[in-house]
């Protein structure tokens, strides 16, 4: 599971060190002989990057396989995730080279912040990242009831306690 947030330097050649904890998550994919690196693509939600490992790509593929193969929505998801996705191999120091077009899309220059989101992660400009975290905290503080343990919808929880 990808956890925490880490800001690392982006060098002049577009190389950035992937956080060690993130590489450890990816290493479970490597154990079965898969790609040794991360996969990133432009976010579906805004000007930043999303990423994960082969395991996440398989999960997305399984979800898409449940859709009609001729469904326009399926096709746009495939184009966005798989068509724009890039395999970024780790070098000997645990770094990857971010393609220039993706760095420009996400506004990455000199520093990047990796944000763990469980099965996936984001790569953002540190300034944009801080703004997103402030907005997220405010929304969570206004809506703490939305998070339920045990998978019970809020209506069942409150009905059962009466």
C-alpha positions as MATLAB code, in Angstrom:
seq = 'XXXXXXXXXXXXXXXXXXXXXXXXXXXXXXXXXXXXXXXXXXXXXXXXXXXXXXXXXXXXXXXXXXXXXXXXXXXXXXXXXXXXXXXXXXXXXXXXXXXXXXXXXXXXXXXXXXXXXXXXXXXXXXXXXXXXXXXXXXXXXXXXXXXXXXXXXXXXXXXXXX';
ca = [
       0.000    0.000    0.000;
       1.357    3.433   -0.943;
       1.398    5.680    2.149;
       2.663    9.150    3.097;
       3.998   12.000    1.043;
       7.598   12.651    0.122;
       9.140   15.546   -1.804;
      12.261   14.804   -3.838;
      14.447   16.784   -6.211;
      13.923   16.593   -9.960;
      17.298   16.954  -11.668;
      18.062   18.692  -14.981;
      17.776   15.355  -16.828;
      14.274   14.763  -15.456;
      15.333   12.091  -12.967;
      13.680   11.779   -9.577;
      14.176    9.303   -6.765;
      11.070    7.251   -6.068;
      10.556    7.040   -2.280;
      11.979    3.835   -0.805;
       8.611    2.887    0.714;
       7.000    3.190   -2.721;
       9.721    1.031   -4.279;
       9.052   -1.584   -1.584;
       5.387   -1.749   -2.664;
       6.465   -2.182   -6.276;
       8.928   -4.917   -5.307;
       6.028   -7.301   -4.659;
       5.276   -7.074   -8.406;
       8.929   -7.825   -9.175;
       8.782  -11.044   -7.155;
       6.660  -12.570   -9.902;
       9.084  -11.470  -12.614;
       7.263   -8.328  -13.725;
       8.398   -4.870  -14.717;
      10.904   -3.229  -12.325;
       9.578    0.319  -12.124;
       6.431    2.422  -11.917;
       3.719    3.269  -14.409;
       2.451    6.851  -14.566;
      -0.170    8.701  -16.602;
      -1.859   12.133  -16.609;
      -4.457   12.213  -13.839;
      -8.123   11.906  -14.694;
      -8.826   14.597  -12.077;
      -6.429   17.459  -12.808;
      -2.936   18.619  -13.809;
      -0.865   16.056  -11.935;
       0.264   12.491  -12.517;
      -1.153    9.257  -11.160;
       0.761    6.040  -10.908;
       1.185    2.582   -9.542;
       2.644   -0.782  -10.384;
       1.715   -3.690  -12.600;
      -0.729   -4.953   -9.942;
      -2.758   -1.733  -10.238;
      -2.742   -1.957  -14.028;
      -4.128   -5.493  -13.761;
      -6.882   -4.253  -11.440;
      -7.811   -1.520  -13.928;
      -7.787   -4.052  -16.741;
     -10.094   -6.360  -14.758;
     -12.505   -3.476  -14.135;
     -12.475   -2.532  -17.811;
     -12.937   -6.169  -18.879;
     -16.315   -6.078  -17.090;
     -17.480   -3.333  -19.442;
     -18.835   -3.838  -22.946;
     -15.820   -3.850  -25.320;
     -17.577   -1.320  -27.566;
     -18.676    1.031  -24.761;
     -17.380    4.543  -25.455;
     -16.632    5.039  -21.738;
     -14.444    1.930  -21.697;
     -12.528    3.173  -24.705;
     -11.813    6.598  -23.188;
     -10.590    5.008  -19.950;
      -8.323    2.671  -21.931;
      -6.935    5.563  -23.963;
      -6.318    7.692  -20.895;
      -4.834    5.094  -18.563;
      -3.153    2.640  -20.921;
      -2.648    4.830  -23.997;
      -1.087    7.695  -22.035;
       0.590    5.517  -19.422;
       4.369    5.270  -19.362;
       6.570    2.575  -17.889;
       9.380    4.246  -15.980;
      12.129    1.788  -15.058;
      14.157    2.211  -11.874;
      17.857    2.895  -12.312;
      20.455    1.481   -9.926;
      19.717    4.327   -7.454;
      15.928    3.916   -7.427;
      15.331    6.874   -9.722;
      13.068    7.157  -12.762;
      13.250    9.572  -15.671;
      10.039   11.548  -16.029;
       9.189   12.239  -19.669;
       9.279   15.967  -20.386;
       5.681   16.106  -21.639;
       4.387   14.569  -18.400;
       6.531   16.907  -16.280;
       5.154   19.896  -18.209;
       1.570   18.623  -17.887;
       1.945   18.328  -14.100;
       3.920   21.582  -13.676;
       6.908   19.740  -12.228;
      10.129   21.718  -11.962;
      13.014   21.121   -9.533;
      10.889   19.252   -6.970;
       8.096   16.702   -7.054;
       5.898   15.342   -4.292;
       4.821   11.715   -4.238;
       1.517   11.180   -2.397;
       0.480    7.664   -1.409;
      -3.188    6.863   -1.965;
      -3.335    3.191   -1.026;
      -3.214    1.209   -4.266;
      -2.019    4.149   -6.325;
      -0.112    7.379   -5.883;
       0.042   10.905   -7.252;
       3.028   12.955   -8.377;
       2.479   16.689   -7.962;
       4.147   20.045   -7.795;
       4.854   20.580   -4.033;
       2.987   23.902   -3.950;
      -0.103   22.386   -5.593;
       0.171   19.415   -3.259;
      -0.004   21.579   -0.145;
      -3.085   23.362   -1.502;
      -4.766   20.016   -2.213;
      -3.993   18.770    1.301;
      -5.460   21.907    2.894;
      -8.640   21.488    0.812;
      -8.828   17.776    1.646;
      -8.446   18.390    5.383;
     -11.217   20.989    5.324;
     -13.564   18.629    3.457;
     -12.818   15.713    5.803;
     -13.418   17.921    8.838;
     -16.827   18.885    7.422;
     -17.750   15.301    6.484;
     -16.222   12.832    8.977;
     -19.437   10.767    8.920;
     -18.690    9.692    5.327;
     -16.002    7.259    6.509;
     -17.591    4.096    7.865;
     -15.829    1.024    9.184;
     -17.174   -2.417    8.398;
     -18.628   -1.440    5.036;
     -22.036   -0.454    6.450;
     -23.810    2.481    4.820;
     -24.582    5.328    7.234;
     -28.339    4.605    7.089;
     -27.859    1.014    8.333;
     -25.516    2.150   11.088;
     -27.930    4.720   12.475;
     -30.995    2.460   12.061;
     -29.293   -0.350   13.956;
     -28.441    1.882   16.913;
     -32.021    3.073   17.559;
];
